[in-house]
Structures are given as structure tokens and as C-alpha cells.
Amino acid sequence: MSERASRKTLARRVAHHRGAVAGAVVVVLVLLVAIFAPFLAPFDPGAQALDAGLSGPSWSHWLGQDKLGRDILSRLVHGARISVAVGLGTVSLSLAIGLLVGSASGFFGGRIDHLFMRLADILLAFPGILLAIAITSVLGPSLRNVLIALSALGWVGYARLIRGQILKVKEMEFVQSATAVGSPPVRLLLVHILPNAFSPVIVEATFGIARAIVAEAGLSFLGLGVAPPAPSWGAMISEGRHFLFVAPHLTTIPGLAIMITVMAFNFLGDGLRDAMDVREASP
């Protein structure tokens, strides 16, 4: 089967997966909201109206206002930018490091493999969220520091996954044939091995975006995420929890935004995983 035919088959399998389609639609909507946030937000997310603090939904403010009178819909729209930036940024940085480490470890083996895998084992001994809290506590709350904190441990999973895939693909006949005809190591890795070992990594990256969004929300809830007054969804929940019984919309709305976004990425990841599993998906 040609590469083009394989892509068409994969796209057809994903299109027949209802969860993947639903997740993809929501993911695209969230990305569009994040990109066009300045044009979609009806108000300045930082504009205050203290006399209207804790107001509920109205015709002018569809989702209500927070304790400072700021429009929740506008802050929710701009908060999508932070969540998407953290999700994509964390996965990109973690994947870049994991790709380098996993490729070197799986392809060369020996002492390089032993060194990298022991380092990975040491990092895995630390609970991820506690390590992220420690790093952001030292560096201070900011988007850059959140990316550093979440990527400090995030690359380990990608490195181990890529290493395992490379070890499996290295034993396949077409790789052995390329080695026998004298293909250079760099060409062997980049042309023959990595393209055939990357499918599970794409699926894992989809789930990784969801985990990063939840982790950023948790850090922002603790005051260790993006520095205020940036409208992070986690920070919005933290600010509204003191008024849970007076103005529940302050917490429920950003909470629903996090839940729907994370579920969408998880549904999309499930669909990609099922579509790439040739044992379960029929062409």
C-alpha cells in the first residue's frame, strides 16, 4: 500500500470514529477561539466594573462578571490562548527533547542507552505535579516557567516510547536490507526508522496536550501558573471558589471549559489510536 493510500485509509478510519470526529470539531473550535480571541471577546478581559461585581449572566454579559466586574466570557476566550499555548508548547518542547534522547538511546544502544534510561528512571521517581510545583515556586509564576516546569519531566515518556519503537523497527526486514546495502546511519534513522516509528508518538502527543492543560490549570489554581491578571482558566476557578454559593458561575464556567477541552483531546487521541491499530481497524 502506497503512502498516499495509507493516509487516505487512516483518514477514513478516523472519520468513522464518532468520538474522534466530535473531539476534532471541539479542538478546532478551541484553536480558532484562541487564535481570534481579540476579535471574539466582547470586552477587554482586564476591564473592571466594581459596581457590577459578581453579577450573573445578562444580555450585555452573557456569562456574567467576576468579583471585579470583569466579563467572564472575554476572560474565558482569552484564557483559551493560555491553555492552548501551554498544551502545544509543553508537548512541542517535551517531544523535541524526547525525540533526541529516545532516538540516540534506541539507535545507538550501549552506554548511551544505559545513561539516558537511568536518567529517565530517576526523573520518573519524582511525582510530576510536585516537581512542577517545586520548579515554578523557585522560578516564579509565568508562562515560560510553566512550560519549563511541565517539560522537565514531560520528555521522559516520549523518550521511552520513541526508544521502544526504534528498537522494534530496527529489527524489521526493510531496515536490515537498508543496512546491508550500506545506508549511512543518519539516513537509516531519519528515512527508514523514525517515519515508521512515529505513529504512536502522535497519539501520545494528543493525550499529552490534555494533560498539560490540566496541569497548567492546577498550577494556576495554586497561584503558580501564569501571573495575574492573565485570564487563566485555573486562576479563574481559584478566584471564584470563595464565592461558590453566591456566584457559582465564576467556577463552573471555566471548569466546564477545561473539562470539554480535555475530553475533546482525549476523544481525538482515542480515535487516532484506534485508527492506527491495524489489529482492530479494518481497511
N, C-alpha and C positions, 0 to 999 in steps of 0.2 A: 504494500500500500504506500503510495507516494505521500510526501509530507503535506501537500495541499489537501489530499483526500483525508488524511488523518485529522487535520484541523477541522474540516467540514464535519467529519464524524463526531469529533469531540463537541463542536458547537451544537450539533443536532441532539446529542445526549443531554447537554446542559439545558437546551431549550425544552426538552421533555420532562425536566425535573422541576416540579411546581415550586418547591421551596427555593431552588436556585434562582428561578425567574423572579419570584417575589422579592428575594433578597437583593438581586441585582437592580431591580427597579428602585428599591428604597436607597441602596448605596448610591446610585446615580443621582437621585434627588438630593441626598445629603451633600454629595460633592458639588452639585450645582448651587445649592444654598450657600455652601462655604465659599465658592468662587465669587458669586454675585451678591454676597452679604451686604455690601454698602448700598446696593441698589434695591435690595428686597426689604431691608429693615425700614419700618415706617418712621422710626425716631432715632436720634443719636443714643446709642446704648449707655452713654455716660450722663445724659441729660437728667437732672434731678427736678422733682416737683414735690417738695417735702409736705405740702398741704394735702397731697393725694396719696401719701404713703399707705401701703397695704390695701389699696383699692382692688376690688375684684374685676373680672372681665367686664368690658363695656364696649360701646360702639367705637370709641376712639382708641382704646387699648384692649385689643381682643383677648389677650391672656392676662390682663391685669398689670399691676405695678408692685414693685418691691417696697421695702421699708423706706427707701429714699425717694420713692416715686418714679423710679426708672422703669421704662417699658420692658416688660418681661419678654415679649415677642422679639423685640430688637436685640436684647441681650442673648436670647436663645439662638437667633440667626447668626450673630457674630460668634457665639460660643461654638457653633459648628466648625468654624475655621480653626479654632484651637484644637478641638478633638481630632479633626481630620489631619491637621499638621502634626500632632503628636503621633497619631496612628501610623501615617505614612512615613514620617521622619524616623520614628523608632525602628520600624521594620526595615527601612532602607539602610540605615546605619548598621543595625544588627546583621542584616543579610550580607552586607558588604564585608564585614569582619568575619562572619561565619563562612562565607564563600572562600575567602583567602585561607583561613585556618583549616577548614574541612577539606579543601582541595589539596593543600600541601600534606595534610595528615594522611588522607586516604590514598593519594597517588604515590607519595614517596615512602611512606611507612617508616619502619625502623625507629631511630631515636627521635625524629621529628614527630612521628605519630605518638610515641610514648610521652614526650614533653607536652604536647598540646592537649592530649586526652587527660593527663594528670592535672593540668591546669583547669580543664573543664570540670573535672571531678571536685576539685577544691571549691570552685565557684558555686557548683550545684549544692554544696553543703550549706550555703547560706540561703535562708528564705528570701525569695526575690523581692517582696514588698518591703521587708525590713532593710535590705541592702539599699533599696531606692530611697527609703526614708532617711537612712544614715547619710547618703550622698547629698540629697537635697538639703538636709539640715546643715551640712558643712558648707556647701556651695551657695545656698540661698535660693529662694523661690524665683524661677524664671523659666521660660520656655526652653532655652538652651540647656539649662541644668536638668530639667525633666527628661529631655532627650538623652543626655549623658547617663543619668541615673537608670533609666529603663533599658538602655542599650548595654550597660555594663555587664549585665547578666543575660540579656536577650540573645546575644550572638551565640551562646553556648548550644542552645537547641538546634539552631541552623547548622552549626559546625558539625555536630554529631550526626545530624540527618544527612548532610552532604557527604560526610566521610563514609557512612554506611552505604549510600547509593553508589559512590565511586568504587568502593570495594566490590560491590555486586556487578557493576557494569564492566569493570576491568577484566572479569573472567569470561565475558561473552565472546563469541567466536569472531565477530567483526572487529573487535578491539585487538584480539590476538592476531588476526590477519594483518591489521594495520601495523602492529608492532613487528611482525615478521618481515614486512616489506621495507622496514627501516624508517617509519614515520617518526619525526622528531618528537621528543617528549611534550613540548609545548603544544604542538599541533594535535598530538594524540589526546591531550587533556581538553583543549578548547574546542576541537572539532568533533571528536569521536565520543568522548566520555561525558563531559558536562551537559551537552544538549539532551542526552538520553538519561541523565540522572536528575534533571531539574523539575520534572512534573510534580513529585511530592512536595518539593520546596515551595512551589506556587500555592499549593493548598495550605501548607503550614503558614505561609505569609498572610493568607487571608484570615486565618484564625488569630495570627499574631497582632493584626490591626485591631481586632476586637479586644484582645487582652490589653493592649496598650491604651485604648480609650478608657477601659475600666480602671486601669492603674493610674492614669492621669487624673481621672475624676476622684479617686481615693486620695491621691496626694493633695489635690486642690481642696478637698473637703477638710483635710488636716491643716491647711494653710501652708503646704509645702510645694504646691504646684506653681501654676502661672501667677505672677504677682498681681494683686488687685491694683486698679479696678477692672482688670481684664475680665470679660464675662465668661469665665469657665463654667461648664455645667456642674462640675463638682463643687465649686465655690458657691454657685447659686443655691445648691441644696444645703450647704453649710450655713449660709446666711439666712435661709428660710426656716431652718429647723427650730429656731426659737419661737416661731410664730405658727407652729404646725396646726394648732387648734383654732387659731384666729384667722389665718390666711393660708390654708393648705395648698393653694395653687402655687405658692412660692417653691415648694419642694416637689410636688407631684409632677409638674410640667417638665422641669429639667430631668427628673428621674425617668419619666416616660421617654424623653428624648434619648437618654443613654440606653435604656432597655431596647427600644426599637432599633437604634443604630447597631448595637452589639448583636442583636438577634439577626439583623439583615446580613451582616458579615458572616455570622456563623452558618446561616442558611446557604449563603453563596459558597462558603467553604465546603459544606456537606455535599452540595451539588457537584462541585468540581471534583471532590474526592470520589464520589460515586461514578462520575463520568469517566474518570481516568482509570478506574478499576476494571480491567478487561475481564476479570472473572465474574463480575456481576452485571456489567453493561454489555448488551449485545449491539453489534454494529448496525 
